[in-house]
Amino acid sequence: MSSFFTVPGAQKKRKRAPATDGPKKRVATSKKSSKATSRPAPAPKKRVERDESISGSESESEGGIDEHQASESASESENEGETAAEKRLRLAERYLENVRQEVDETGFDAEEIDRDIIAQRLQEDVAETKGKVYRKIASELAIDQASHTLFRCNTTAITSVAICAPYVYTVSKDQCLVKWKLQELPANQFPQTTKKKPKKPPAPPRRKPTKVAMLKGNHKRAKEKNYQGHVADILCVAASQDGKFVVTGGADKRLIVYDAKSMKPLRVFMHHRDAVTGLAFRRGTNQLYSASKDRTVKVWSLDELAYIETLFGHQDQVVDIDALAQERCVSVGARDRTARLWKVVEETQLVFRGGSIDKKQTQHVDPRSVAHEGSMDRVAMIDDELFVTGSDNGSIALWSIQKKKPLFILPQAHGLEEPLLPTEASAEEAPTPKVVPPPQPRWITALRTLPYSDLILSGSWDGYVRVWRLSEDKRKIEPAGILGHPSSGLDLVPNGMDVDDSDDEGAVNGVNGTKADPWLVKGIVNDIALFERGDRGKDGLCVVVGVGKDHRLGRWKKIKGGKNGAVVFEVPRTKKSLENGVADEQEEEE
């Protein structure tokens, strides 16, 4: 009897050779090579059989996964042969499908309205990626119907304001950082939970913001190295868009980062050699830019709480800074009369020199009151190509990164100061009117824009927050109105700070009826912050203004009857824009 153990080895090899079902491999003609290739051949066969047995036992449980992988591989194989144009078309169709789903969720059924909304969304998304103005909302706001509410916290002059809805952060010269919570719109404050009509009349809406937290520094602890607070005036504040961080900078050369929820200091940076005068977050990120009187701009990453680099170039104190989504910022250098666009990645800068006067705009002005630009104090970016600056001669200049000179200069935006009396201008007993100097224009002390829109707001000490719009050709600045002012014109009025010195904290125009219109902002407008209510501003605009008796960087100007605090303006949308739901740009073009 023959058995497995008695069969010769040559026969074993002959029997295993025909067991393979796969394709035969090419074998060299030499005997040595045939032996070398034939010996390791049995090993992979066992592995294949073992793999087949394992995969066969799990085929039932993994059937769905195999089908999913097969479908993915099929779709990938289909997309492998497509051209670049076909790929763009496929991605565009997918994007349109996502937009249609969002439009369907809003509840509109009409095809024309859906088509208009989709077209507007496409235009806005493309314009935002390119960094250009894509929204014209200045005409859609009822600027003259804005309500106002004054709130304060027993502090000195408010130097800066920052917003991360629904919270507002204010800082003052007495080292105070206060966190406020804004009230909802009156329609959303008391929602009705039952279908029955209430027996009692609705409660009056709350308009005054509520104080959430307050931190105060101590100038007596200036010599302590581990003290995590300010020891001098706080000059600027900024809040990140995601609501994680709040940053303050002061005259004590400190830049302090706080946790926005708990208001606990996370890190104190002492890199600047002089007072920190301006802060700006890069839009959508936690990258921070800081300006200082040491003539530098510094870049920070708050995700790592780290310092990145320093930008040099200004020849005088850097007093203001602003930034948008791209990795670049714009700063102004006070008496060097330059605005500089910093391209952080390219490590380059563009210099825009001021000091010029538009003679066409100053023909109707007294030549003695036409002041040359001595200091460029404020800057705000409209989009990635346009920005505006404010100066101490009262002019607002529109700039483009394509030109070194301003596109347009608006002189004396907030009018002239009241002329002095002869007795105030001279020490003589009977002075003549000739000794009275010509009235000087009011400085631009605050400037803010709504990014990627045509809306510009400015402030001074004339008692008004003035609104301007960018022209259709993006080459001029046009007046749009005054916040809370019933008249549509922009007639220059006297200061009027001492018209009414009564305490009007919490008063709202058109609500209590005790205050006569127009209502004046009593003090110097040191800063402006704003945000849109509702989805894409459908519920209006909220503007918060920081006011003080004196200027944020010094005490050159003291306003008689001024108040230290902040004012909230609620600007509603016009009825026409609310009825249409979206801005009808086609009618404007026709």
Protein Blocks (a to p, Z undefined) as FASTA:
>chain_A
ZZfklpcfklmmmmmmmmpmbdcddddfbfklmmmmmmmmmmmmmmmmmmmmmmmmmmmm
mmmmmmmmmmmmmmmmmmmmpcfklmmmmmmmmmmmmmmmmmmmnopabfklmmmmmmmm
mmmmmmmmnopafbdfklmpcfklpccddddehiacdfbdcdddfbdcdddfkopacddd
ddddfklmmccfbfbdcfbdcddddfbdcdfbdcdddfklmmpmklccdfbdcfbdcddf
komaccdddfkopacdddfklopafbdcfkbfbdcfbdcddehiacdcdddfkopacddd
fklopafbdcehiabdcfbdcddfbdcddddehjnopacdddfknopacdddehiacfkl
mmmpcfklmccdfbdfbdcdfblmbccdddfkopacdddfkbcbdfbdcehklopadddd
fklmpcbfbdcfklpccddddddfbdcddehiabdcdddfeopacdddddfkopaccdfb
dehiabfbfcdcdfklmmpmcdcehiaehklomaccddddedjdfbdcdddehjehlnoc
cddddddfbdfkbcfbccehiacddddddddddfklmmnopacfklmmZZ
